[in-house]
């Protein structure tokens, strides 16, 4: 069994860490509804510690993560449930500098098809300009017929070297 270190397989380490966590765990008695009524959509990049970067505590928000922090159909699904069933009202979108999707293309899907004999049904959603992709993601949220609350949607690019967020103006895209 391959391991990522001399301490043993990584999943075994995670399970052991959970056992230590559970031994000290106390049910916080929280509701599933986020206290701040906000959903954060961000990239899955391991360098983003969203709670620390945004000053959030357990229970403050819903966090939805995927490759690139792109607003896909599944993100719309999660946001719809977040808003309609669990009371969120605001959406924060966060992309970041140095994202792996900046180097991928849709050729990735074709390469997978050649390797495994089946093309994925999903799009890679790669992009060349993080700012423009944030704008596109904001537009996807704002125009979704499934979402009740589309007026408080803001997008940012997180700088992985400084930890700062830079807000993206939705009106400053191509053709503005």
C-alpha positions, -999 to 999 in steps of 0.1 A, spaced: 0 0 0 16 33 -11 21 60 16 27 97 14 52 96 43 69 73 68 38 78 91 17 54 70 -10 58 44 -26 92 44 -62 80 48 -52 60 78 -36 92 93 -68 111 86 -89 85 103 -66 84 133 -68 122 135 -105 120 134 -105 96 163 -84 121 184 -108 149 173 -139 129 182 -125 121 217 -124 158 225 -155 167 204 -185 184 220 -217 189 199 -219 227 193 -257 224 191 -258 244 159 -285 245 132 -275 236 96 -285 272 86 -254 294 83 -253 321 109 -242 348 85 -266 336 57 -238 335 32 -225 309 8 -188 310 -3 -179 293 -36 -141 288 -40 -114 267 -56 -105 235 -40 -68 245 -39 -52 234 -7 -35 267 -1 -68 285 5 -78 285 42 -111 302 37 -122 304 73 -90 320 84 -88 343 53 -124 355 58 -125 356 96 -152 329 97 -161 305 125 -177 271 124 -214 276 114 -210 310 98 -213 300 61 -218 273 35 -186 265 17 -188 251 -18 -155 241 -34 -145 227 -68 -116 230 -92 -113 267 -101 -142 278 -79 -162 278 -111 -200 282 -110 -211 249 -126 -245 232 -127 -235 214 -95 -226 247 -78 -260 261 -88 -276 230 -73 -257 235 -40 -265 273 -39 -302 266 -47 -304 242 -17 -284 267 4 -308 295 -4 -341 278 -6 -338 252 21 -312 267 45 -317 305 43 -285 320 27 -289 354 11 -254 364 -1 -229 347 -24 -191 352 -23 -171 338 -53 -134 333 -48 -109 324 -75 -71 327 -69 -38 334 -84 -17 305 -97 -48 283 -102 -42 250 -119 -71 256 -143 -51 284 -159 -28 257 -174 -55 232 -185 -76 232 -217 -106 212 -228 -80 189 -244 -78 173 -209 -112 157 -216 -100 143 -249 -69 129 -233 -90 112 -207 -112 97 -235 -81 83 -252 -68 69 -219 -100 53 -205 -122 49 -236 -149 73 -224 -151 111 -226 -162 128 -193 -197 143 -195 -184 174 -176 -165 204 -190 -130 212 -176 -141 249 -173 -105 260 -177 -98 297 -181 -70 320 -191 -80 351 -171 -92 346 -135 -108 380 -133 -129 373 -164 -139 339 -151 -150 355 -118 -172 378 -139 -186 349 -157 -193 330 -125 -210 361 -110 -232 363 -141 -241 326 -139 -253 332 -103 -271 364 -111 -290 349 -140 -299 315 -125 -337 310 -124 -333 287 -95 -317 311 -71 -340 334 -50 -313 359 -39 -290 372 -67 -286 408 -57 -258 403 -31 -232 384 -53 -196 395 -52 -165 380 -67 -128 381 -57 -94 368 -66 -73 356 -37 -36 362 -39 -19 331 -27 14 350 -20 -1 379 1 -34 364 14 -53 394 1 -86 394 -17 -90 417 -47 -126 424 -56 -136 420 -93 -159 446 -108 -185 428 -128 -188 458 -152 -151 459 -162 -151 428 -184 -145 426 -222 -167 449 -242 -174 472 -212 
